[in-house]
Amino acid sequence: LILGYIIDPQALTSISPTLLTISQAKDLWYKVKPCGRLVRPVAPTRIPGRYLSHQEGLPKLPVPSLQQTCERYLATLEPIVDEEELSHTKELLAEFQKAGGVGERLQKGLERRARKTENWLSDWWLTTAYLDYRMPVVVHSSPGVVLPRLEFSDRQGQMRFAAKLIAGVLDFKTMIDNETLPVEYLGGKQLCMNQYYQVLSSCRVPGLKRDSVVNHAHRSRPPTHITVVHNFQFFVLDVYNSDGTPLTVDQLYMQLEKVWSSSLQTNKEPIGILTSNQRNSWGKAYNNLIKDKTNKDSVRAIQKSIFTVCLDAPMPCVSDELYHSRAAVQMLHGGGSRWNSGNRWFDKTLQFIIGEDGSCGLMYEHAPAEGPPIVSLIDHVVEKKSEMVRTPMVPLPMPQKLRFNITPEIKKDIEKAKQNMNIMVHDLDVKVIVFSHFGKNVPKTHKMSPDAFIQMGLQLAYYRMYQRCCATYESASLRMFKLGRTDTIRSCSIDSANFVKAMDDPAKQKIEKVTLLEKAVKAHRAYTDMAIHGQAIDRHLLGLKLQAIEDLTSMPEIFMDTSYAVANHYNLSTSQVPAKTDCVMCFGPVAPDGYGVCYNPMAEHINFAVSAFNSCNETNAAHMAQRLEEALLDMRMLLESTPKAKL
């Protein structure tokens, strides 16, 4: 590591010899490139190379040993269940692990599945975590991203920025299509790049009991258009010239002006709001909607499009202090049927949102991918300076307005979706804060992982509010493995519980508190390392449970146990999404009485988004954000006022 640059000869040797020789490659220096939604010891290195050529060499996701998972499961239960429940669970686990018993049989079935498939988990995870999930994707599944506020407040500024953004995304798409996106590395190991292929030209499709995902990127004639939505009206905008070159920023601006001028009225039915409904309801309405050929063709055009651009009407004005929180809800749900919730197709994998008032961000449908490709795309678009280049005045076709025939039954479905959306909007409480006191710099000064430090701050904040510890989910990437998605880092541990209980105990000396904090941070780092190497417990336990369902055997008692329900009731659902761009991702809670907490740690500040439900009297996003801020400041003060604060 020299002046913030990396040379990784081990990684370079994996590059296809048809691209560049090793001696040439070793002359190249590459900046450390953070990649989103990874919890990691070091930032991945990015090495240019044929993007998917390394996929076959990636290891398969391992199946951890049964004994190891059972032991670690018990350890994670200790701080969150009482002694009686823990004792009962120990008995169930002992029975489950008996030689020749049900656990051993399910484990062998899982190991067989691992041998026969590319990834024993990926299909199961896509189905159980996303496609079988029947709650609306809005708030409950799809994250939003708030980008820095833009300095415009008129439609010309909105169009100019939208044109530059589209050009930037198309530039990123070229790297995907040409397989020239830099392959990412973590600790010298290649990461699976498959998710980058899933985010463009893809869309979720509702079903009556299970959804599906369609991807048109690999068709013989891949899509060449995006969809633009303005005043609830959808347009097909071709973004490539007849010779295959992308439209210039200037051409895109002119085309967007045509869209804007063709959709001045907001008196159209907000057909897109149907996609916000509960999935079974939307599945039924979808089947009814596409009976009409015009409707079916319009829906297919949206689904096939490379991505969607939402040109939003201005939202209600708020103070600068509240702007980020208001922008977060705009990205998550659009603000309700009165505002921009009808200006979306929530099933679309990627939707970029640009408000006439300078608000900017995106939302993405979670089934095809996690945060890393999304954040990499954002960083690329923000870094790329697309200029308004004057281009030859080639006449361009008028963007095609998509038509929908609205029957009384469809109108009724729209009205119901509006009502349900407005209930969700009123129920979601989001607080975005810029923690300006310090960033990654302070934990690093004390030789602590910034992520582990922040997670201990969350544990302390929650304990101070509720005088108890809770099951905590933090997303960990499994991209070291072929087709890897995520596993869970359980941030609440015996060590974190010992620290948070001691922190406000006047009987404890400062040096003891520091020692407990150091131990808790080390435990979190160890669990993180275990998770990214495929040795965490949650996906293994899920696999054993799904194997039992597949084998048509009776459900093992460990999965019917109270402890298992407590362990999977995440009062804190969290994710670190690091980006070079000064943005923050946000998502809703996963439990009715829980919090969703997402954060982007920058060098000298941290962006936090905290969400809760107003329908729960016990939770409050603003209170949690305030307690989190206090906890982090108190932890810094503890370290700085204790001489022996060294890891």
VENTA-V966084 format. One record per backbone hydrogen bond with DSSP energy under -0.5 kcal/mol. NH is the residue of the N-H (numbers start at 1). CO is the residue of the C=O. If there is no record, write none. Layout:
{{NH | CO} {NH | CO}}
This chain:
{{2 | 5} {5 | 2} {6 | 30} {12 | 8} {13 | 9} {14 | 11} {15 | 12} {19 | 16} {20 | 16} {25 | 21} {26 | 22} {27 | 23} {27 | 24} {28 | 25} {30 | 6} {32 | 4} {33 | 44} {34 | 32} {36 | 372} {38 | 35} {40 | 38} {45 | 185} {46 | 31} {47 | 45} {47 | 183} {48 | 46} {51 | 179} {53 | 50} {54 | 50} {55 | 52} {57 | 54} {58 | 55} {59 | 480} {64 | 62} {69 | 65} {70 | 66} {71 | 67} {72 | 68} {73 | 69} {74 | 70} {75 | 71} {76 | 72} {77 | 73} {78 | 74} {80 | 77} {81 | 77} {86 | 82} {87 | 83} {88 | 84} {89 | 85} {90 | 86} {91 | 87} {92 | 88} {93 | 89} {94 | 90} {95 | 91} {96 | 92} {97 | 93} {98 | 95} {101 | 98} {103 | 96} {105 | 101} {106 | 102} {107 | 103} {108 | 104} {109 | 105} {110 | 106} {111 | 107} {112 | 108} {113 | 109} {114 | 110} {115 | 111} {116 | 112} {117 | 113} {123 | 119} {125 | 121} {126 | 122} {127 | 123} {128 | 124} {129 | 125} {130 | 125} {130 | 126} {131 | 126} {132 | 127} {133 | 130} {140 | 138} {141 | 137} {142 | 137} {143 | 364} {144 | 586} {145 | 362} {146 | 584} {147 | 145} {147 | 360} {150 | 358} {152 | 150} {158 | 154} {159 | 155} {160 | 156} {161 | 157} {162 | 158} {163 | 159} {164 | 160} {165 | 161} {166 | 162} {167 | 163} {168 | 164} {169 | 165} {170 | 166} {171 | 167} {172 | 168} {173 | 169} {174 | 170} {175 | 171} {176 | 172} {177 | 173} {178 | 174} {179 | 176} {180 | 175} {181 | 175} {183 | 47} {185 | 45} {186 | 189} {189 | 186} {191 | 184} {192 | 479} {196 | 193} {197 | 194} {198 | 195} {199 | 195} {201 | 306} {203 | 214} {204 | 347} {205 | 212} {211 | 131} {212 | 205} {214 | 203} {216 | 201} {219 | 216} {222 | 219} {226 | 237} {227 | 307} {228 | 235} {229 | 309} {230 | 233} {231 | 311} {233 | 230} {235 | 228} {236 | 400} {237 | 226} {237 | 235} {238 | 236} {239 | 224} {241 | 245} {244 | 241} {247 | 239} {252 | 248} {253 | 249} {254 | 250} {255 | 251} {256 | 252} {257 | 253} {258 | 254} {259 | 255} {260 | 256} {261 | 257} {262 | 258} {263 | 260} {271 | 269} {272 | 342} {273 | 270} {274 | 271} {275 | 272} {276 | 273} {277 | 274} {279 | 134} {282 | 278} {283 | 279} {284 | 280} {285 | 281} {286 | 282} {287 | 283} {288 | 284} {289 | 285} {290 | 286} {291 | 288} {292 | 289} {296 | 292} {297 | 293} {298 | 294} {299 | 295} {300 | 296} {301 | 297} {302 | 298} {303 | 299} {304 | 300} {305 | 301} {306 | 225} {308 | 350} {309 | 227} {310 | 352} {311 | 229} {311 | 309} {312 | 310} {312 | 354} {322 | 319} {323 | 319} {323 | 320} {324 | 320} {326 | 322} {327 | 323} {328 | 324} {329 | 325} {330 | 326} {331 | 327} {332 | 328} {333 | 329} {334 | 329} {334 | 330} {335 | 329} {336 | 333} {339 | 336} {340 | 334} {341 | 336} {343 | 340} {346 | 272} {348 | 345} {349 | 202} {351 | 363} {352 | 308} {353 | 361} {354 | 310} {354 | 352} {355 | 359} {356 | 312} {358 | 355} {361 | 353} {362 | 145} {363 | 351} {364 | 143} {365 | 349} {368 | 365} {374 | 370} {375 | 371} {376 | 372} {377 | 373} {378 | 374} {379 | 375} {380 | 376} {381 | 377} {382 | 378} {383 | 379} {384 | 380} {386 | 384} {387 | 385} {389 | 387} {394 | 392} {400 | 236} {401 | 399} {402 | 234} {406 | 404} {407 | 405} {411 | 407} {412 | 408} {413 | 409} {414 | 410} {415 | 411} {416 | 412} {417 | 413} {418 | 414} {419 | 415} {420 | 416} {421 | 417} {422 | 418} {423 | 419} {424 | 420} {425 | 421} {426 | 422} {427 | 423} {428 | 424} {429 | 612} {430 | 428} {431 | 610} {433 | 431} {433 | 608} {435 | 433} {435 | 606} {436 | 434} {439 | 603} {440 | 602} {441 | 603} {442 | 439} {443 | 439} {444 | 440} {445 | 441} {446 | 442} {447 | 444} {448 | 443} {453 | 449} {454 | 450} {455 | 451} {456 | 452} {457 | 453} {458 | 454} {459 | 455} {460 | 456} {461 | 457} {462 | 458} {463 | 459} {464 | 460} {465 | 461} {466 | 462} {467 | 463} {473 | 572} {474 | 489} {475 | 574} {476 | 487} {478 | 485} {481 | 478} {482 | 59} {484 | 481} {487 | 476} {489 | 474} {490 | 488} {491 | 472} {491 | 489} {493 | 491} {497 | 493} {498 | 494} {499 | 495} {500 | 496} {501 | 497} {502 | 498} {503 | 499} {504 | 500} {505 | 502} {506 | 504} {508 | 505} {513 | 509} {514 | 510} {515 | 511} {516 | 512} {517 | 513} {518 | 514} {519 | 515} {520 | 516} {521 | 517} {522 | 518} {523 | 519} {524 | 520} {525 | 521} {526 | 522} {527 | 523} {528 | 524} {529 | 525} {530 | 526} {531 | 527} {532 | 528} {533 | 529} {534 | 531} {535 | 530} {541 | 537} {542 | 538} {543 | 539} {544 | 540} {545 | 541} {546 | 542} {547 | 543} {548 | 544} {549 | 545} {550 | 546} {551 | 547} {552 | 549} {553 | 548} {559 | 556} {560 | 557} {561 | 557} {565 | 561} {566 | 562} {567 | 563} {568 | 564} {569 | 566} {570 | 568} {571 | 471} {571 | 569} {572 | 471} {573 | 595} {574 | 473} {574 | 572} {575 | 597} {577 | 575} {577 | 599} {583 | 581} {584 | 146} {586 | 144} {588 | 139} {594 | 591} {595 | 571} {596 | 611} {597 | 573} {597 | 595} {598 | 609} {599 | 575} {600 | 607} {601 | 599} {602 | 600} {602 | 605} {606 | 435} {607 | 600} {608 | 433} {608 | 606} {609 | 598} {610 | 431} {611 | 596} {612 | 429} {614 | 427} {616 | 613} {617 | 615} {619 | 616} {624 | 620} {625 | 621} {626 | 622} {627 | 623} {628 | 624} {629 | 625} {630 | 626} {631 | 627} {632 | 628} {633 | 629} {634 | 630} {635 | 631} {636 | 632} {637 | 633} {638 | 634} {639 | 635} {640 | 636} {641 | 637} {642 | 639} {643 | 641} {645 | 642} {646 | 644}}
